[in-house]
């Protein structure tokens, strides 16, 4: 017999012998537990009778006037920004105004060479003087019956043409100086001394930053609550707080975002501030006046269906759940909270302990812990 077979037989005999050796019986019976009796509380009785009444903290809140505000993300924008262009061709003969310089309406931005424009004006003036003399002579001859009406009319037309030529020459001469169209700041300068400008070439761009505008896009679900003239408070990305009024509310939505453009005019003396175009701003636009309650945000809770609300106490100190709608938050850092509708009059609000009590339960309350 092979060694492996012998080892297997020995192991088999040992296992059989272990199974046949008698041992003490192990009881598998489960001990019987005493019956538990559950009985329903009589109708109208407090389910918490016999238990310690829970203590909650409460706060009395009253209905107040509240102006609902709509929050909009926007940016600052100059009141107007134009490219000032040459209306006559010519060579630039003076140093253009530096970028960033503040200019007044009528200040010279670029000056072109006069060239032959002065001579053209002198020629036009001489021609006007000649035609006026010839027209007066024709009138004198007509009075004496020596000149026809046709010749007089021709002389009158020549005078009008000469006057028009003088006006054109004066205008061409005046246009050699490219002027600032309004008060503002030179944002860009496109030419340098000695450049040759054609008609329509850009001399500089002027930005009017007083007043400054706040622009943004209002979602379509909020646009009906706004109107021109509404008060707006804004906080810039720099931390500056400014205010103004709505001056424009678009009637047509943006095709890509389905939102409506809003413009707010902010009257500031921009020479003493750092408000620049393109700064991010958060706008709070006054929408509609409501009667609401200001409550701590920690007092909000959910009912069994997931509806948001608060727990309040009635006159008998019995807990009630009241659904509310959040319409805004308080910007007062000394008295933070949220504004809600759904409560009426003066209400006793559970602010601490609302998660451990349930509607219909009688509790003890205190205003301080």
TARABEL-V871732 format. One record per residue. N is the residue number from 1. RES is the residue in one letter. PHI is phi in whole degrees, -180 to 180 (* if undefined). Layout:
n-><N,N>
res-><RES,RES>
phi-><PHI,PHI>
This chain:
n-><1,2,3,4,5,6,7,8,9,10,11,12,13,14,15,16,17,18,19,20,21,22,23,24,25,26,27,28,29,30,31,32,33,34,35,36,37,38,39,40,41,42,43,44,45,46,47,48,49,50,51,52,53,54,55,56,57,58,59,60,61,62,63,64,65,66,67,68,69,70,71,72,73,74,75,76,77,78,79,80,81,82,83,84,85,86,87,88,89,90,91,92,93,94,95,96,97,98,99,100,101,102,103,104,105,106,107,108,109,110,111,112,113,114,115,116,117,118,119,120,121,122,123,124,125,126,127,128,129,130,131,132,133,134,135,136,137,138,139,140,141,142,143,144,145,146,147,148,149,150,151,152,153,154,155,156,157,158,159,160,161,162,163,164,165,166,167,168,169,170,171,172,173,174,175,176,177,178,179,180,181,182,183,184,185,186,187,188,189,190,191,192,193,194,195,196,197,198,199,200,201,202,203,204,205,206,207,208,209,210,211,212,213,214,215,216,217,218,219,220,221,222,223,224,225,226,227,228,229,230,231,232,233,234,235,236,237,238,239,240,241,242,243,244,245,246,247,248,249,250,251,252,253,254,255,256,257,258,259,260,261,262,263,264,265,266,267,268,269,270,271,272,273,274,275,276,277,278,279,280,281,282,283,284,285,286,287,288,289,290,291,292,293,294,295,296,297,298,299,300,301,302,303,304,305,306,307,308,309,310,311,312,313,314,315,316,317,318,319,320,321,322,323,324,325,326,327,328,329,330,331,332,333,334,335,336,337,338,339,340,341,342,343,344,345,346,347,348,349,350,351,352,353,354,355,356,357,358,359,360,361,362,363,364,365,366,367,368,369>
res-><X,X,X,X,X,X,X,X,X,X,X,X,X,X,X,X,X,X,X,X,X,X,X,X,X,X,X,X,X,X,X,X,X,X,X,X,X,X,X,X,X,X,X,X,X,X,X,X,X,X,X,X,X,X,X,X,X,X,X,X,X,X,X,X,X,X,X,X,X,X,X,X,X,X,X,X,X,X,X,X,X,X,X,X,X,X,X,X,X,X,X,X,X,X,X,X,X,X,X,X,X,X,X,X,X,X,X,X,X,X,X,X,X,X,X,X,X,X,X,X,X,X,X,X,X,X,X,X,X,X,X,X,X,X,X,X,X,X,X,X,X,X,X,X,X,X,X,X,X,X,X,X,X,X,X,X,X,X,X,X,X,X,X,X,X,X,X,X,X,X,X,X,X,X,X,X,X,X,X,X,X,X,X,X,X,X,X,X,X,X,X,X,X,X,X,X,X,X,X,X,X,X,X,X,X,X,X,X,X,X,X,X,X,X,X,X,X,X,X,X,X,X,X,X,X,X,X,X,X,X,X,X,X,X,X,X,X,X,X,X,X,X,X,X,X,X,X,X,X,X,X,X,X,X,X,X,X,X,X,X,X,X,X,X,X,X,X,X,X,X,X,X,X,X,X,X,X,X,X,X,X,X,X,X,X,X,X,X,X,X,X,X,X,X,X,X,X,X,X,X,X,X,X,X,X,X,X,X,X,X,X,X,X,X,X,X,X,X,X,X,X,X,X,X,X,X,X,X,X,X,X,X,X,X,X,X,X,X,X,X,X,X,X,X,X,X,X,X,X,X,X,X,X,X,X,X,X,X,X,X,X,X,X,X,X,X,X,X,X>
phi-><*,-71,-65,-65,-66,-65,-64,-64,-66,-65,-64,-62,-65,-64,-66,-62,-65,-66,-74,-88,-71,-70,-131,-65,-69,-105,-77,-104,-74,-87,-62,-72,-93,-66,-65,-104,-106,-110,-125,-81,-74,-60,-62,91,-90,-80,-65,-95,-62,91,-105,-69,-70,-69,-109,-125,-98,-126,-143,-85,-121,-120,-74,-135,-76,-139,-97,-68,-118,-107,-90,-132,-91,-149,-157,-85,-148,-66,-61,-158,-148,-124,-97,-88,-116,-76,-105,-137,-77,166,-93,-76,-112,-133,-67,-65,-64,-69,-64,89,-75,-89,-124,-108,-58,96,-68,-79,-93,-140,-127,-98,-66,-71,55,-91,-68,-66,-66,-63,-67,-62,-64,-66,-67,-66,-64,-65,-62,-64,-67,-66,-65,-67,-68,-65,-66,-66,-65,-65,-68,-66,-62,-92,77,-109,-138,-79,-66,-64,-64,-63,-64,-65,-66,-65,-65,-65,-62,-62,-65,-66,-63,-65,-65,-63,-62,-64,-67,-65,-66,-62,-68,-67,-75,-70,-107,-89,-105,-71,-76,-162,-67,174,-128,-75,-89,-134,-130,-99,-131,-131,-57,97,-66,-101,-104,-98,-62,96,-69,-81,-87,-164,-113,-116,-113,-97,-109,-141,-82,-93,-111,-112,-123,-164,-120,-98,-60,-64,-75,-112,-66,-71,-85,-105,-154,-64,101,-64,-74,-131,-114,-140,-121,-81,-63,-82,98,-73,-108,-136,-142,-170,-132,-68,-109,-152,-137,-62,-94,-115,-81,-65,-67,-91,-102,57,-116,-115,-72,-127,-126,-123,-95,-114,-86,-138,-86,-71,-72,-113,-128,-116,-78,-116,-74,95,-77,-64,-139,-112,-101,-117,-103,-64,-109,-138,-89,-134,-102,-147,-117,-98,-131,-66,-65,-70,-80,-72,-149,-120,-93,-66,-95,90,-79,-82,-173,-136,-108,-126,-115,-88,-65,-96,62,-99,-72,-130,-101,-126,-73,-136,-122,-80,-116,171,-123,-86,-90,-82,-69,-80,-139,-71,159,-127,-101,-134,-115,121,-99,-129,59,-83,-133,-94,-100,-83,-106,-133,102,-68,-85,-110,-118,-131,-57,94,-89,-87,-135,-99,-130,-147,-94,-141,-110>
